[in-house]
Amino acid sequence: MTSLRLRLFAMLVAMTVLVWAGAAAWTAISTKTEVERVLDRRLSEAARMVASLGVTPQAVRGREAIAAIGRYDRQLSCQIWSLDGRVVGRSASAPAQPLAPVAGGGTGFSQRRVEGEDWRVYTLVDRTHGARVMVGDNLKVRQHLVADLMTGLLLPAIVGLIALSLLLWATIGRGLAPLRAIARSLEGRSPEDLAPLSPVDTPRELRPVITALDGLFGRLADARDAERSFVANAAHELRTPLAGLATHADIARRSADPEVRQRALGRITESVDRMNRLVQQLLLLARQEAHGADVGASDASVVVARVTADLNAAARARGIELRTAGLDQQASMPIGDERLGIAVRNLVENAVRHGPANSPVLIRWCAKDRELTIEDRGSGIPAVELGRVRRRFERGAGTTVAGSGLGLSIVDAAIRDTPLKLQLRSLIGGGFAASICPKQ
């Protein structure tokens, strides 16, 4: 059931019918019991009334007298028997067979099948006048009476239930009007309109929805602005190596000097390498931001060993030694192998590229703090710039090394949605440290 209005209507009607059905059942049972009690009392009172008339076997002169007695209430059947078992008289509606045993038995109620029909009978033994008075109801008549009574009660209830259902349907529709107003407001918006909804007359129950939508619009606006900035920065970063490629290619084409052509081809190779690295980092950043964090844990010692094996050649080319400490034992971290490898690789690459030549880069594991740190001996980054260098295409103000400014953004994207965070700090006495540690 996809309609909220229909769902609410069905729930309310079902609960109403359930309550009314319970009340109707209770009413039927109590009414039937009460009717039975009243009719039984009427039987006993009718029998006493007949006995109080002083009818005796000797006083009866035929059925006419008894018929006249029985006409006091045509819904009752009455028989008068002598104590020795002779019928004295009966009403016109009474059966020929005795309504109750004519021998033995005393005053009281009984139920008996007479001439194929069930009867409820009250027998009054009047020993003073030597008569046995039997007054009975045909149970079929009683059942019809109860059925008619229940029909009279249920018909208004059914009509009321139908009227209530119509009122509920209209009321629910009116109550859902604010939702339709919000839907119309959203339908009429252009894709560029991310302004908050925040209608003044929103019902209290819908305010969390409005707040959530406004928060979503805000995040979408931020994401759109970030995307525009990303595209603009990426285009700017690509424009520089492309311009270099075009310039050096033109030089190599026009120059007849082999040495000049060789230098131009070398610059072309550098520009291609720079573009290749930039494109790889853009793709890597996009992939990390598009997918959620991989679930699981990884061994930092295994990941670091794999990264250092891949980067040893580049480090040795600058005379840099990659050292490790505290990684001779298992170092479990709550992040998947792939994402931890991406984060560690970018941090080690940054240390190798920005650290001074012929200096060590230390990759250290602190088991107590569950922290993995990469340290270099470079000049570090001023504290005021630590927040800025995390943004895309941002680099330290004093850096002279070519780069895209995406390394730290990739690390942040890799450990996002995990229990880990990236901390940056300059070291006392020189150097820079980047740590992957648990969130506090």
Helices and strands as residue ranges (DSSP letters): H 4-52, H 63-70, E 77-82, E 87-90, E 108-114, E 117-126, E 131-138, H 139-175, H 177-187, G 204-206, H 207-254, H 258-290, E 298-299, H 300-317, E 321-325, E 332-333, H 337-354, E 360-366, E 371-376, G 383-385, G 388-390, H 407-415, E 420-426, E 432-438
